[in-house]
Amino acid sequence: MNLQRGAVTIIVTSVLLSAMLLLVMGSYRATFHQIKVGQNELKSRVNHWQAEGAIECLFTYIQTMSEDPANLTQGSSHAAFAAVQNICLSDTSRQSLFTKLDALSNYRLIYRFDGVDLISKTIVQLVGTGSGVIQSRGPLILNGSLEIWPDVTGKKIDGQDECVAIRYAQEIDYTYSGSGLQTVNPLNDGPYAGYAGVCHQSTKTNLSVSKNSASDPSKVHFKNDMIKDSSLDPFRSFFGSPRSQLNDVRASYKVIAGSKSNCDQLIANAFASTDKVWVQGDCDLGSGHALTLLPNTPRKLVVENGVFGVYSAVVFYGAMYHLYQPSTPVDLTANWSGTTSGIYLPASHKSSVAHFQAGSFVSTGGLILDLPNTSTYFFNSMVFKYDRSASGSGGGSSSYVWLKGSWSDL
């Protein structure tokens, strides 16, 4: 009897030990599984943050070195491409970092690990697509024929391009003559390299009557290529810096004093040694002949705190930014005294107009009129063929920003 009881005890104990062993083994396997999951998750996050860091590093390199992203495409032989790999990556045998041009001529920054693209983000050029050929913060007075070959926003309407010709903050006052105010199709390669398209009819103004934009709220006459933007503030998008850094921005340009008689020659002389010129004070181009002799290389011209005038046809291969924002209303009549162009400006406008064209000054890379408290007056016949490439790189420390929603909206 005692023997039987001992055997039962041994059997029960063995069963209990086996059950405990199974529980321990199961718990071990579950714990081991959780450890492996945790390690994989940690590795995944490490790869992710490594990818984000590399993308940020590439963007910073483009900013600080003013490097053209075209030199950083996959397999590029440019020295900058090799420099980026060495600076931004820890294991170039498994990692790669490069740019890729998309259909809208924007660049994507791509991080690749073991042949797989982990992260890619888009950057856009500051003076870029969709801003408008002419941008005006003050009243825009147009008198005569104006034909605009516009920019595009990148959006499609029934398969055709959404175009933008003028972006304005206050109003457009148009007086009809000649062929009127009209938007045609963009210049081939104008909005970006390789472009060849047409504007949708809803974004092609063809105005053959005198009209003020304020009296056309339903946009029967001024189509959707004429965009009213009350919050228009082109400074940061053009220069890459806030207005508070105006002095720093100016310091990156060749600064010259303006003149009421030979400003075109002074500007042409300055452009002989740089592609960025900043004119301070009144600047009258007269016939502007000296500017027509400049080679077709991208450049930027800024006129600050003065009136600007021209009375002849001038095609300026570059972008122009006219900056004048007095803290209080001013009478500009004295500024026009002694200028050749001022002879053609009606007396009734001399007190309020800061930018006057009696001829045709075509800034092919874009015309920015940052004149919130003064007016612009065009009294001419103009064909404005927008060519984005004429504006060159950005005016400030960075010519590119993150595409809104792509990475950061800051």
Buried (B, 14 or more C-beta within 10 A) or exposed (E): EEEEEEEEEEEEEEEEEEEEEEEEEEEEEEEEEEEEEEEEEEEEEEBEEBBBBBBBBBBEBBBEEBBBBEBBBEEBEBEBBEBBBEEBBEEEEEBBBBBBBEEBBBBBBBBBBEEEEBBBBBBBBBBBBBBBBBBBBBBBBBBBBBBBBBBBBBEEBEEBBBBBBBBBBBBBBBBBBEBBBBBBBBBEBBBBEEBEBEBBEBBBBEBEEBBBBEEBEEBEBBBBBBBBBEEBBBBBBBBBBEEEBBEEBBEBBBBBEBBBEBBBBBBBBBBEEEBBBBBBBBBBBBBBEBBBEBEEEBBBBBBBBBBBBBBBBBBBBBBBBBBBBEEEEBEBBEBBEEBBBBEBBEEEBBBBBBBBBBBBBBBBBBBBBBBBBBBBBBBBBBBBBBBBBBBBBBBBBBBBBBBEEBBEEE
